[in-house]
Amino acid sequence: MNAKEIVTKEDFAYAVALRREIHRHPELGFDLDNTVSIVERELDAIGIPYTEEYGKGSVVGFLNWDGSGKVLAIRADMDALPVEEKTGLPYSSEIPGRMHACGHDSHTGVLLAVARVLKRMEKELPCRVKLLFQPSEECEISGAKMMMENGAVDDTDLVICTHCDNAQPVGTIGWCAGDYMAACDPISMTFFGKTAHATLPEFGIDAIAMAGDAVSEMKKIAKEEANGRFYVFSVGYFHGGTAHNVIADRCDLKISHRYYNAEMRDRIRTKCMACCERIAKEYGGRVEINWEMSAPALHNDEAATQKFVQSMEKVLPEKLMHLEPRRSTEDFSWFTQKKTGFIFRFGTGNDALGCNTRAHCNDFRLDEDGILNAIIAFTQFVLDAGTL
């Protein structure tokens, strides 16, 4: 079967309409009551059973569950960002300070359209399908991790997802086998000292000086341990002190550490934490450190990705686009810690329409024409799932 002949103009229009409805009412993190109600309303209308048992703000639907074959899970994230929309679109956010600035509204629309298409041929599917509607992709507390830990993919053989991308021409389907997206450690640390008059520093303990020394040493440690391998160690927040004539007794740091190699990360973490403890002790102060991983690196399974490429060569050969690994993070990687999986990207970039701003910007807009090929891509891959 050929997905281009199965996915209709009505399916495409359906996805766009839902995307716009969700776009007008963006919600954050796990608090997705309106979005969840839209998803469940549509699953009810399509005739697909679902559950909320895998955690707050999540919905999981089931297709061909009485059938045979492997279980393929398809994930869409649903949350928005705390961003004030400046696009001027007629369906702009109606909630101040919130915006779907990363395209998760399109992901949800795409998956509901895929559900609608597959339901029409449910008994002909070569596999069983789970539809994973996930909360909190944008937050430090991961919705994917919650769903994974609650068993959402325990019975699956393969889990896949997509993401819109304005860096790709509209309609393209991007793929990358192997290491694709970095792991992320959002590091928070606070150095504590003692206040004193700026002219009498010997009576105080300078928290800013401690933090400055620590940043310099940690950057050296990260560079040495990386030894030419990919890493990011960026200080995004450095705040201490209250006045020019007072020695600061507190300094807060927030650091983003990105990497692919987990063993390298562990060495950097161990040495940096020891370094901070030593520096604080030398000054006579102390330090508190919170250094945990928010998402592991995303490795696209090579064999499954190649199967996907073969499926796309049947329906969208001229739209295939090989992608390079990225520095950004995607919490979908929590699912792939437990099960084989991959992510692909669908192009939504169009300079003529002003769809060239990258995600997380307040003027982010996407060319909705790219949604059609995302629906086709998922549908074709499901139809070919018998060869997985």
Helices and strands as residue ranges (DSSP letters): H 3-6, H 9-24, H 33-46, E 50-51, E 59-63, E 71-77, H 104-120, G 122-124, E 128-134, H 143-149, E 158-169, E 173-175, E 178-181, E 183-192, G 201-203, H 207-226, E 231-240, E 250-259, H 262-283, E 286-291, E 298-300, H 302-315, G 317-319, E 320-322, H 333-338, E 341-349, G 351-353, H 370-383, G 385-387
